[in-house]
Amino acid sequence: MAEVVDSGRRSATAWLLAIIAAGAVGGAGFPSQVQAAGTAADYYRGRTVRLVVGSGAGGGYDSYARLLAPFLAKELGGDVLVENRPGAGGLLALNQIYDADPDGLLMMIVSGSGAALAQLLGQEGASFDLQRMTWIAGLGADTPIVMLSPRSSFRSLAELISADHPVKWAASGRSTGQGLWISVFTHALAIPSNLITGYKGSNEASLAAMRGEVDGIIVTASSAHSYAQDGQLLPIAAIGHERSTLFPDLPTVFEQATLTADASWWMEYCVRVAEVTRTIIGPPDLPADRARFLQDAFQKVLSDPAVLAAAATADRVLVYQTPDFVRGQSLDLLTGVDDAHRETLKTLLVSE
């Protein structure tokens, strides 16, 4: 019996020495990964991580952040504090994230596509480089839904297309997901429009539509579902090739309208933008072990049945997307646009 115990101890000692040696030389492989993960876990234990929302409280991004925060805190072993930093359609907060100390204690939930477009078009106030950001996770695609105010004179997509006067829309900013969808959607279908910006997030923009200050908005299916259930806003079309699971009886734009080749390109662009609706990013140069720890934590949280159940109860679409996927899709929006379409985007999203 003594020989067996000694042998086990010798094996365990040898294994630990292998880990130490691997860490000392920075070698790759399982032992160094175990060491890095342990270091990151110790670092986050008992600390407070701030999850920034670039819009006001009550909007879609804010709701997602607050839904995930307690589950993420449990996974990290510390606290997660949601901070609202509205301003410039989220660009103010994004700039702050870009310039922040890369200590791993600050993240942001952001529209990856909206951020990519702001950089692509050189929008005033965008002083970040997405290629240098640390990409942590995506929360899944969420179909945009076109909604009208009950107080509007318009009642259908056909009526919007045949409008003889400008349709009023609301958004927090032109290059936000909401602003982009409205601008591109109305351009593709030649709908005369007036986009009013400056609202502190999608929630305020939605309230403007409910009050009849504007005719309509475009929001994600997650947000649209609650508005439609309460009869506060009227859904008239989904922007996607397939109908939203939250609106199975609502036809898509592709079903309702006959699109020219150019209009099809713009609607396809809207669909691509929707694929990276909500992403989690951190500052550039985040230490690799901390970045990986955060990425793993989000993967676990977004795969947790309890989290998915809570999201379903709140009518929130939640599907885990890898860091590589959301980074690739977002950066593709920077490079996959020809000069002619880029100039049109500048006219739509930058000019006031």
TORFIZA-665317 format. One record per residue (C-alpha): z, x, y. Coordinates in nm, 4 decimals. Each point is the difference from the previous one (the first is absolute). Layout:
N
+----------+----------+----------+
!       up !     east !    north !
+----------+----------+----------+
!        Z !        X !        Y !
...
+----------+----------+----------+
END
This chain:
352
+----------+----------+----------+
!       up !     east !    north !
+----------+----------+----------+
!   0.0000 !   0.0000 !   0.0000 !
!   0.0894 !   0.2816 !   0.2434 !
!  -0.3378 !   0.1629 !  -0.0525 !
!  -0.1809 !  -0.3239 !   0.0832 !
!   0.1975 !  -0.0454 !   0.3245 !
!  -0.0585 !   0.3610 !   0.1034 !
!  -0.3700 !  -0.0380 !  -0.0692 !
!  -0.0159 !  -0.3135 !   0.2152 !
!   0.1822 !   0.1756 !   0.2809 !
!  -0.2296 !   0.2977 !  -0.0227 !
!  -0.3037 !  -0.2318 !   0.0124 !
!   0.1381 !  -0.1896 !   0.2985 !
!   0.0840 !   0.3259 !   0.1761 !
!  -0.3482 !   0.1323 !  -0.0634 !
!  -0.1540 !  -0.3209 !   0.1346 !
!   0.2103 !   0.0162 !   0.3183 !
!  -0.0893 !   0.3654 !   0.0486 !
!  -0.3661 !  -0.0973 !  -0.0326 !
!   0.0415 !  -0.2572 !   0.2767 !
!   0.1717 !   0.2529 !   0.2269 !
!  -0.2649 !   0.2611 !  -0.0680 !
!  -0.2814 !  -0.2457 !   0.0631 !
!   0.1565 !  -0.1042 !   0.3298 !
!   0.0532 !   0.3595 !   0.1049 !
!  -0.3665 !   0.0872 !  -0.0355 !
!  -0.1258 !  -0.3373 !   0.1271 !
!  -0.1855 !  -0.0619 !  -0.3248 !
!  -0.1579 !  -0.3363 !  -0.0812 !
!   0.0884 !  -0.2202 !  -0.2917 !
!   0.2748 !  -0.2305 !  -0.1116 !
!   0.3039 !   0.2235 !   0.0702 !
!  -0.0900 !   0.0579 !   0.3666 !
!  -0.0713 !  -0.3720 !   0.0429 !
!   0.3449 !  -0.0841 !  -0.1317 !
!   0.1555 !   0.2452 !   0.2442 !
!  -0.2009 !  -0.1375 !   0.2949 !
!   0.0832 !  -0.3604 !  -0.0844 !
!   0.3669 !   0.0852 !  -0.0308 !
!  -0.0016 !   0.1727 !   0.3368 !
!  -0.1680 !  -0.2965 !   0.1690 !
!   0.2351 !  -0.2492 !  -0.1643 !
!   0.2998 !   0.1961 !   0.1250 !
!  -0.1522 !   0.0180 !   0.3461 !
!  -0.0494 !  -0.3764 !   0.0330 !
!   0.3284 !  -0.1046 !  -0.1569 !
!   0.2174 !  -0.1610 !   0.2682 !
!  -0.2522 !   0.0536 !   0.2803 !
!  -0.1654 !  -0.2610 !   0.2229 !
!  -0.3781 !  -0.0300 !  -0.0063 !
!  -0.1673 !  -0.1833 !   0.2874 !
!  -0.2971 !  -0.2230 !  -0.0810 !
!  -0.1884 !  -0.0621 !   0.3239 !
!  -0.1999 !  -0.3137 !   0.0796 !
!  -0.2436 !   0.0327 !   0.2890 !
!   0.0399 !  -0.3631 !   0.1050 !
!   0.2746 !  -0.2447 !   0.0847 !
!   0.2375 !  -0.1748 !  -0.2383 !
!  -0.1207 !  -0.2984 !  -0.1989 !
!  -0.3603 !   0.1071 !  -0.0632 !
!  -0.1646 !   0.0814 !  -0.3307 !
!   0.0655 !   0.3746 !   0.0070 !
!   0.3609 !  -0.0587 !   0.0997 !
!   0.0458 !  -0.2496 !  -0.2833 !
!  -0.1339 !   0.2459 !  -0.2569 !
!   0.2216 !   0.2791 !   0.1302 !
!   0.3129 !  -0.2152 !  -0.0174 !
!  -0.0926 !  -0.1303 !  -0.3438 !
!  -0.0332 !   0.3514 !  -0.1429 !
!   0.2831 !   0.1746 !   0.1879 !
!   0.2964 !  -0.0930 !  -0.2255 !
!  -0.1908 !   0.0794 !  -0.3192 !
!  -0.1230 !   0.3306 !   0.1410 !
!   0.3520 !   0.0906 !   0.1137 !
!   0.1277 !  -0.0498 !  -0.3537 !
!  -0.2774 !   0.2181 !  -0.1412 !
!   0.0576 !   0.2788 !   0.2542 !
!   0.3765 !  -0.0091 !  -0.0330 !
!   0.0582 !  -0.0468 !   0.3721 !
!  -0.0724 !  -0.2479 !   0.2778 !
!  -0.3309 !  -0.1242 !   0.1408 !
!  -0.0008 !  -0.1192 !   0.3601 !
!  -0.2945 !  -0.2049 !   0.1286 !
!  -0.0894 !   0.0861 !   0.3602 !
!  -0.2376 !  -0.2044 !   0.2146 !
!  -0.1946 !   0.2098 !   0.2517 !
!  -0.2651 !  -0.2275 !   0.1534 !
!  -0.2532 !   0.1292 !   0.2476 !
!  -0.3743 !   0.0628 !   0.0336 !
!  -0.0788 !  -0.1919 !  -0.3168 !
!   0.2118 !   0.2359 !  -0.2105 !
!  -0.1517 !   0.3207 !   0.1384 !
!   0.3157 !   0.0930 !   0.1891 !
!   0.2068 !   0.0044 !  -0.3187 !
!  -0.2745 !   0.1748 !  -0.1952 !
!  -0.0122 !   0.2808 !   0.2564 !
!   0.3771 !   0.0347 !  -0.0299 !
!  -0.0249 !   0.0289 !  -0.3778 !
!  -0.2712 !   0.2633 !   0.0329 !
!   0.2151 !   0.2111 !   0.2342 !
!   0.3255 !  -0.0524 !  -0.1913 !
!   0.2022 !   0.2641 !  -0.1801 !
!  -0.1299 !   0.0051 !  -0.3613 !
!   0.3452 !  -0.0343 !  -0.1527 !
!  -0.0963 !  -0.2910 !  -0.2258 !
!   0.2326 !  -0.2459 !   0.1731 !
!  -0.2665 !  -0.1839 !   0.2005 !
!  -0.2851 !  -0.2153 !  -0.1310 !
!  -0.2207 !  -0.2737 !   0.1380 !
!  -0.1670 !  -0.3089 !  -0.1398 !
!  -0.3396 !  -0.0058 !   0.1670 !
!  -0.3499 !  -0.1378 !  -0.0301 !
!  -0.1799 !   0.2973 !  -0.1506 !
!  -0.3337 !  -0.1482 !   0.0980 !
!   0.1111 !  -0.0816 !   0.3538 !
!   0.1292 !   0.3533 !   0.0479 !
!  -0.3230 !   0.1446 !  -0.1382 !
!  -0.2069 !  -0.2044 !   0.2419 !
!   0.2133 !   0.0985 !   0.2979 !
!  -0.0612 !   0.3647 !  -0.0868 !
!  -0.3681 !  -0.0532 !  -0.0800 !
!  -0.0671 !  -0.1648 !   0.3339 !
!   0.2158 !   0.2373 !   0.2022 !
!   0.2054 !  -0.2898 !   0.1268 !
!   0.2165 !   0.0759 !   0.3008 !
!   0.3556 !   0.0635 !  -0.1153 !
!  -0.0948 !   0.1202 !  -0.3485 !
!   0.1215 !   0.3614 !  -0.0177 !
!   0.0374 !   0.0441 !  -0.3755 !
!  -0.2090 !   0.1362 !  -0.2865 !
!   0.0191 !  -0.2152 !  -0.3126 !
!  -0.1293 !   0.2832 !  -0.2157 !
!   0.3249 !   0.1881 !   0.0677 !
!   0.2334 !  -0.2930 !  -0.0620 !
!   0.2051 !  -0.0257 !  -0.3197 !
!  -0.1223 !  -0.2994 !  -0.1999 !
!   0.2718 !  -0.1640 !  -0.2077 !
!  -0.1230 !  -0.3350 !  -0.1359 !
!  -0.2037 !  -0.3122 !   0.0598 !
!   0.1336 !  -0.3538 !  -0.0344 !
!  -0.3250 !  -0.1600 !  -0.1149 !
!  -0.3022 !  -0.1768 !   0.1454 !
!   0.0672 !  -0.3290 !   0.1767 !
!  -0.2937 !  -0.2308 !   0.0725 !
!  -0.0465 !  -0.0860 !   0.3691 !
!   0.0077 !  -0.3731 !   0.0738 !
!  -0.1665 !  -0.1583 !   0.3032 !
!   0.2360 !  -0.2610 !   0.1482 !
!  -0.0363 !  -0.2478 !   0.2840 !
!   0.2541 !  -0.1641 !   0.2240 !
!   0.0549 !  -0.3744 !  -0.0570 !
!  -0.0413 !  -0.0289 !   0.3775 !
!  -0.3425 !   0.1647 !  -0.0016 !
!  -0.3173 !  -0.2056 !   0.0308 !
!  -0.1479 !   0.2020 !  -0.2887 !
!   0.0627 !  -0.1080 !  -0.3587 !
!  -0.2319 !   0.2015 !  -0.2245 !
!  -0.1961 !   0.3212 !  -0.0382 !
!  -0.3209 !  -0.1909 !   0.0683 !
!   0.1405 !  -0.1206 !   0.3319 !
!   0.0954 !   0.3553 !   0.0980 !
!  -0.3500 !   0.1265 !  -0.0776 !
!  -0.1580 !  -0.2758 !   0.2087 !
!   0.2515 !   0.0281 !   0.2873 !
!  -0.1493 !  -0.0414 !   0.3473 !
!   0.2952 !   0.1646 !   0.1766 !
!   0.2233 !   0.2996 !  -0.0808 !
!   0.2555 !  -0.0396 !  -0.2763 !
!   0.3394 !   0.1443 !   0.0992 !
!   0.1746 !   0.2311 !  -0.2481 !
!   0.3355 !   0.1838 !   0.0022 !
!   0.0937 !   0.3460 !  -0.1315 !
!   0.2497 !   0.2739 !   0.0755 !
!  -0.2792 !   0.2507 !   0.0606 !
!  -0.3722 !   0.0462 !  -0.0445 !
!   0.0221 !   0.2753 !  -0.2623 !
!   0.2761 !  -0.1622 !  -0.2049 !
!  -0.1036 !  -0.1635 !  -0.3260 !
!   0.0249 !  -0.3374 !   0.1688 !
!  -0.2022 !   0.1049 !   0.3035 !
!  -0.2629 !   0.1707 !  -0.2123 !
!  -0.0477 !  -0.3002 !  -0.2277 !
!  -0.0436 !  -0.2332 !   0.2959 !
!  -0.2402 !   0.2326 !   0.1825 !
!  -0.2157 !   0.0781 !  -0.3022 !
!   0.0082 !  -0.3548 !  -0.1403 !
!  -0.1104 !  -0.1566 !   0.3281 !
!  -0.2623 !   0.2706 !   0.0581 !
!  -0.1481 !  -0.0432 !  -0.3487 !
!  -0.0336 !  -0.3761 !   0.0397 !
!  -0.0966 !   0.0131 !   0.3697 !
!   0.2961 !  -0.2171 !   0.0973 !
!   0.0566 !   0.0070 !   0.3780 !
!   0.3567 !   0.1210 !   0.0376 !
!   0.2761 !   0.1161 !   0.2289 !
!   0.2627 !   0.2214 !  -0.1668 !
!   0.3370 !  -0.0004 !   0.1752 !
!   0.2175 !   0.3012 !  -0.0901 !
!   0.3456 !   0.1273 !   0.0875 !
!   0.2098 !  -0.2104 !  -0.2350 !
!   0.2885 !   0.1827 !  -0.1689 !
!  -0.1279 !  -0.0367 !  -0.3537 !
!  -0.1712 !  -0.2652 !  -0.2088 !
!   0.2980 !  -0.2336 !   0.0254 !
!  -0.0320 !  -0.0346 !   0.3784 !
!  -0.3766 !  -0.0361 !  -0.0289 !
!   0.0473 !  -0.2755 !  -0.2569 !
!   0.2465 !  -0.1792 !   0.2264 !
!  -0.2605 !   0.0077 !   0.2765 !
!  -0.2412 !  -0.1813 !  -0.2306 !
!   0.2645 !  -0.2530 !  -0.1010 !
!   0.0699 !  -0.0758 !   0.3655 !
!  -0.3695 !  -0.0462 !   0.0688 !
!  -0.0258 !   0.2975 !   0.2350 !
!  -0.2913 !   0.1224 !  -0.2131 !
!  -0.2306 !  -0.1651 !  -0.2507 !
!   0.0652 !   0.2243 !  -0.2950 !
!   0.1187 !   0.3136 !  -0.1713 !
!  -0.0817 !   0.1970 !  -0.3121 !
!   0.2985 !   0.1056 !  -0.2098 !
!   0.0602 !   0.1125 !  -0.3557 !
!   0.0304 !  -0.2622 !  -0.2710 !
!   0.3705 !   0.0808 !  -0.0330 !
!   0.0664 !  -0.0993 !   0.3590 !
!  -0.2533 !  -0.2816 !   0.0024 !
!   0.1537 !  -0.1773 !  -0.2969 !
!   0.3250 !  -0.0888 !   0.1744 !
!  -0.1842 !  -0.1139 !   0.3135 !
!  -0.2283 !  -0.2234 !  -0.2053 !
!   0.2831 !  -0.1486 !  -0.2067 !
!   0.1816 !  -0.1093 !   0.3131 !
!  -0.3194 !  -0.1357 !   0.1543 !
!   0.0416 !   0.2329 !   0.2943 !
!  -0.3484 !   0.1484 !  -0.0338 !
!  -0.3182 !  -0.1078 !  -0.1798 !
!  -0.1666 !   0.2458 !  -0.2432 !
!  -0.3792 !  -0.0253 !   0.0097 !
!  -0.1342 !   0.3085 !  -0.1830 !
!   0.0988 !   0.3064 !  -0.2016 !
!  -0.1579 !   0.3377 !   0.0725 !
!  -0.0701 !   0.1357 !  -0.3463 !
!  -0.2388 !  -0.0217 !  -0.2923 !
!   0.2584 !  -0.1934 !  -0.1975 !
!   0.2298 !  -0.2772 !   0.1120 !
!   0.3598 !   0.0898 !   0.0689 !
!   0.2440 !  -0.0816 !  -0.2781 !
!   0.2193 !  -0.1594 !   0.2669 !
!  -0.2930 !  -0.2175 !   0.1158 !
!  -0.2007 !  -0.0771 !  -0.3157 !
!  -0.1704 !  -0.3016 !   0.1594 !
!  -0.1002 !   0.1797 !   0.3203 !
!  -0.3648 !   0.1189 !  -0.0023 !
!  -0.0824 !   0.3509 !   0.1150 !
!  -0.2225 !   0.0854 !   0.2943 !
!  -0.2617 !   0.1152 !  -0.2504 !
!   0.0025 !  -0.3470 !  -0.1561 !
!  -0.0200 !  -0.1875 !   0.3275 !
!  -0.2431 !   0.1982 !   0.2134 !
!  -0.3499 !   0.1390 !  -0.0407 !
!   0.0213 !   0.3641 !   0.1038 !
!  -0.2710 !   0.2294 !   0.1281 !
!  -0.0137 !   0.3557 !  -0.1343 !
!   0.1868 !   0.1304 !   0.3032 !
!   0.2573 !  -0.2800 !  -0.0148 !
!   0.0560 !   0.0825 !  -0.3673 !
!   0.0724 !   0.3643 !   0.0907 !
!   0.2642 !  -0.1091 !   0.2505 !
!   0.1641 !  -0.2462 !  -0.2374 !
!   0.0050 !   0.2667 !  -0.2718 !
!   0.1736 !   0.2278 !   0.2494 !
!   0.2646 !  -0.2682 !   0.0537 !
!   0.0570 !  -0.0128 !  -0.3754 !
!   0.0353 !   0.3795 !  -0.0176 !
!   0.2534 !  -0.0071 !   0.2811 !
!   0.2043 !  -0.2592 !  -0.1900 !
!   0.0293 !   0.2339 !  -0.2992 !
!   0.2461 !   0.2185 !   0.1917 !
!   0.1854 !  -0.2657 !   0.1930 !
!   0.3505 !   0.1470 !  -0.0264 !
!   0.0720 !   0.3640 !  -0.0770 !
!   0.3074 !   0.2216 !   0.0125 !
!  -0.0414 !   0.3363 !   0.1712 !
!   0.2183 !   0.2860 !   0.1188 !
!  -0.0402 !   0.2906 !   0.2432 !
!  -0.2253 !   0.2981 !  -0.0763 !
!   0.1408 !   0.2980 !  -0.1903 !
!   0.2628 !  -0.1962 !  -0.1914 !
!   0.1508 !   0.2299 !  -0.2659 !
!  -0.1864 !  -0.0590 !  -0.3254 !
!   0.3090 !  -0.0819 !  -0.2065 !
!   0.1210 !  -0.2606 !   0.2501 !
!  -0.3459 !  -0.1519 !   0.0329 !
!  -0.0257 !  -0.0301 !  -0.3776 !
!   0.3482 !  -0.1494 !  -0.0223 !
!  -0.0905 !  -0.2663 !   0.2573 !
!  -0.3314 !  -0.0704 !  -0.1728 !
!   0.1747 !  -0.0423 !  -0.3351 !
!   0.2667 !  -0.2207 !   0.1564 !
!  -0.2600 !  -0.2349 !   0.1466 !
!  -0.1899 !  -0.0134 !  -0.3274 !
!   0.3163 !  -0.1053 !  -0.1814 !
!   0.0970 !  -0.2550 !   0.2651 !
!  -0.3471 !  -0.1548 !   0.0123 !
!  -0.0026 !  -0.0290 !  -0.3796 !
!   0.3486 !  -0.1528 !  -0.0235 !
!  -0.0113 !  -0.3615 !  -0.1319 !
!   0.2863 !  -0.0928 !   0.2338 !
!  -0.1978 !   0.1238 !   0.3011 !
!  -0.3156 !  -0.1786 !  -0.1102 !
!   0.1980 !  -0.3203 !  -0.0520 !
!   0.1515 !   0.0274 !   0.3477 !
!  -0.3469 !   0.0572 !   0.1457 !
!  -0.1406 !  -0.3026 !  -0.1827 !
!   0.2852 !  -0.2166 !   0.1277 !
!  -0.0785 !   0.1147 !   0.3543 !
!  -0.3761 !  -0.0572 !  -0.0495 !
!  -0.0658 !   0.3712 !   0.0415 !
!  -0.2811 !   0.1720 !  -0.1878 !
!   0.1339 !   0.3245 !  -0.1453 !
!  -0.2051 !   0.2358 !  -0.2177 !
!   0.0725 !   0.3721 !  -0.0304 !
!  -0.2755 !   0.2329 !   0.1226 !
!   0.0156 !   0.3751 !  -0.0568 !
!   0.0229 !   0.2459 !   0.2905 !
!  -0.3397 !   0.1452 !  -0.0898 !
!  -0.1613 !  -0.3445 !   0.0007 !
!   0.1281 !  -0.1125 !   0.3393 !
!  -0.0693 !   0.3398 !   0.1540 !
!  -0.3532 !   0.0021 !  -0.1381 !
!  -0.0772 !  -0.3565 !   0.1053 !
!   0.1408 !   0.0505 !   0.3485 !
!  -0.1780 !   0.3287 !   0.0617 !
!  -0.3227 !  -0.1491 !  -0.1340 !
!   0.0097 !  -0.2330 !   0.2987 !
!  -0.0178 !   0.3140 !   0.2151 !
!  -0.3079 !   0.1402 !  -0.1713 !
!  -0.1851 !  -0.2988 !  -0.1479 !
!  -0.1336 !  -0.1388 !   0.3268 !
!  -0.3421 !   0.0958 !   0.1375 !
!  -0.0507 !   0.0760 !   0.3676 !
!  -0.1452 !  -0.3387 !   0.0912 !
!   0.2826 !  -0.1981 !  -0.1567 !
!   0.2556 !   0.2414 !   0.1461 !
!  -0.1290 !  -0.0669 !   0.3495 !
!   0.0193 !  -0.3741 !  -0.0595 !
!   0.3562 !   0.0394 !  -0.1260 !
!   0.0888 !   0.1854 !   0.3184 !
!  -0.1378 !  -0.2870 !   0.2039 !
!   0.1903 !  -0.2563 !  -0.2062 !
!   0.3334 !   0.1759 !  -0.0385 !
!   0.0423 !   0.2331 !   0.2960 !
!  -0.1509 !  -0.1809 !   0.2959 !
!   0.2138 !  -0.2602 !   0.1686 !
+----------+----------+----------+
END
